[in-house]
Every structure is written in structure tokens, then in C-alpha cells.
Amino acid sequence: MDRTWIPEHIALDKPNPARMYDYFLGGAHNFEVDRRAAERAIAIYPAFPLMMRVNRAFLRRAVRFLVAQGIDQFLDLGSGIPTVGNVHEIAQATNPAVRVLYADLDPIAVAHSAALLRDNPRAAVIQADIRQPETTLQRAREQDLLDFDRPIAILLAFVMHFVTEDDVADRIIATLRSVMAPGSFMVVSQSTGDGPSQEKHTSLIRLYENSTSPVVSRHPAYVARWLAGLQLVEPGIVRTPLWRPESPQDLYVDHPERASSCAAIAGVPAGAAV
Ligand SMILES: C[S@@+](CC[C@H](N)C(=O)[O-])C[C@H]1O[C@@H](n2cnc3c(N)ncnc32)[C@H](O)[C@@H]1O
């Protein structure tokens, strides 16, 4: 087994949501402790892995949309363990000049991303905790990859629900918004928790409380507050499968509530003062 993606001194006493997510998506960068927890989540809510696939599909659509808008730099926060269809692969397939900086808290996500990006001069990864947004941004600037004076897309896909304290989450969004130049976009997808029954949702929240990162669900109205004052891209804040699906056959377009999440893209108007 290739073990180069496993950093030394990795804690294996608790399941890790980044590695559970990898398991849900069919990846191989996870351990027994993660697989057991992931299987328990599936036993509670069998649609759980499909929720993750719906999110990944949204991320792909979002990146393609943004590249079509002329965005050529991405800051992907809570980027995860690389899997099929990473942001730089999707974006650079259309515009090879696109630059992507990934950031994640998890050492395996960072180590594996670094190995994958070794030969890509326009993509890099940093280890950062978005709960410290100023430090995260400072590390991002130190990479000299992104130009914050120009339009940028900040991606927050399925990561804000790991920031359980509302005041910390609000401060992250405010700090990130404060550095977005006119013409920039913010992308958010967030668990809403309304797919499973209340009882099952509570069981899932409990399961993640025993992982390295607990989670919190938020109502779409909460996400609307984060994006207030920005220009919401049509169709606005919607259940994730309904954000510009590519076909009526896309996963859960017929049952969008089962994805148990919402998604949105919002832009800083081109003439706005930062
Ligand atoms: C569910 S995965 C989402 C990955 C990717 N953004 C996507 O949408 O496919 C969540 C990722 O957020 C990371 N994460 C959780 N809390 C974080 C934090 N405070 N700072 C940075 N990354 C964090 C986890 O390590 C994990 O890799």
C-alpha cells in the first residue's frame, strides 16, 4: 500500500470528517476508524454519501460558471482530500492560466494535495484553520499565487458547518468579504439538516460530535445573512441540486430536499468599493 499520503503522528483515535468525506466519495485515503463512523452515518441516513456527491457536483458547476465569468483565481477553503474533479483540474481544463490555492486544516488533505500539485506551478496548498481567518489570509498572501487586488473566487464548500459557533462563522465571512476586490465571488454550500427526520438528524450530529470536528446545520436564511449586500447569482440561495443543474436527470433534482443542504454564489459588484 502506498503510504506517502499519511503524515507522521496522525491521530487515529477518532474519526476525521475529511477522511469520512473521502470514504463517502469512494476514495482510499481513510482509515478503519473513519470507515466505521461513515458506515454508521449511512445506517442512519442511507442518502448520506449522495449528499456529498451532490455537493461535489455543485462545486464543479460553480467553478465552471466562475471561469466563464472570467474568474482566474480561486481560494478554496476547507478544500478536502483531493478527489476526482478537483477545482484546479476543472478550472484549468477551460483556462490553463487559472491559479488555485487550496487550504485545509487536515494534515492528510494538505499532504495529499501537496503531492498532487507538485508539478503544477499554478496551484498550491496551505495548512490553515479558517476559524482564524486573518492568519489564513496572511498565509494565502505569503504564497504569492493569488492577487487580492484583482477579482477572486472564495470557495466555502461544505466547510462552514464545521464552524459550530455562529459568532466565529460570522467573523470568518466578514473577514473574507473585506478582502474581496470588486468583481469577486463567494461560493457557499452548507448543511441545512432538513433531509433526514429530526431524530436522524440529531443522531448524525451526535455521531460527528465524537469525531475530530463536530458539525452544525444552518437554515438558508442564515446563509442569506452572510451574503447580504452582495449580488446573488441566479437562482439565489437554493437547495444544492437546484443550483443550475445541468440536466433534469442530475442527482436529486427530483428530490432536492434529500440533499439536506443549500448552495449559493454571490458577487461583489464590479464598481463596489472594497
Ligand atoms: C466535507 S469536506 C469538503 C471538501 C470540499 N470543500 C468539497 O466541498 O468537496 C470539509 C473539509 O473542511 C475541512 N475543515 C474543517 N474545519 C476546517 C477549518 N476550521 N479550517 C480549514 N478546513 C477545515 C476538513 O478537513 C475537510 O477537508
The ligand as a MOL file (V3000), in Angstrom:
LIG
                    3D

  0  0  0     0  0            999 V3000
M  V30 BEGIN CTAB
M  V30 COUNTS 27 29 0 0 0
M  V30 BEGIN ATOM
M  V30 1 C -16.7600 17.9010 3.7380 0
M  V30 2 S -15.1280 18.3530 3.3210 0 CHG=1
M  V30 3 C -15.4090 19.4360 1.9310 0
M  V30 4 C -14.3020 19.3980 0.9160 0
M  V30 5 C -14.5520 20.2760 -0.3080 0
M  V30 6 N -14.6410 21.6730 0.0600 0
M  V30 7 C -15.7910 19.8640 -1.0350 0
M  V30 8 O -16.7860 20.6030 -0.9800 0
M  V30 9 O -15.8070 18.8000 -1.6590 0 CHG=-1
M  V30 10 C -14.7470 19.5480 4.5900 0
M  V30 11 C -13.2930 19.9070 4.6770 0
M  V30 12 O -13.1800 21.0470 5.5430 0
M  V30 13 C -12.0260 20.8940 6.3350 0
M  V30 14 N -12.1660 21.7150 7.5380 0
M  V30 15 C -12.9890 21.5210 8.5960 0
M  V30 16 N -12.8220 22.5100 9.5010 0
M  V30 17 C -11.8750 23.3380 8.9940 0
M  V30 18 C -11.2650 24.5260 9.4530 0
M  V30 19 N -11.5930 25.0520 10.6370 0
M  V30 20 N -10.3340 25.1380 8.6790 0
M  V30 21 C -9.9820 24.5910 7.4840 0
M  V30 22 N -10.5220 23.4580 7.0000 0
M  V30 23 C -11.4560 22.8380 7.7360 0
M  V30 24 C -11.9660 19.3960 6.6290 0
M  V30 25 O -10.6670 18.9920 7.0000 0
M  V30 26 C -12.4280 18.8190 5.3070 0
M  V30 27 O -11.3290 18.5560 4.4690 0
M  V30 END ATOM
M  V30 BEGIN BOND
M  V30 1 1 1 2
M  V30 2 1 2 3
M  V30 3 1 2 10
M  V30 4 1 3 4
M  V30 5 1 4 5
M  V30 6 1 5 6
M  V30 7 1 5 7
M  V30 8 2 7 8
M  V30 9 1 7 9
M  V30 10 1 10 11
M  V30 11 1 11 12
M  V30 12 1 11 26
M  V30 13 1 12 13
M  V30 14 1 13 14
M  V30 15 1 13 24
M  V30 16 1 14 15
M  V30 17 1 14 23
M  V30 18 2 15 16
M  V30 19 1 16 17
M  V30 20 1 17 18
M  V30 21 2 17 23
M  V30 22 1 18 19
M  V30 23 2 18 20
M  V30 24 1 20 21
M  V30 25 2 21 22
M  V30 26 1 22 23
M  V30 27 1 24 25
M  V30 28 1 24 26
M  V30 29 1 26 27
M  V30 END BOND
M  V30 END CTAB
M  END
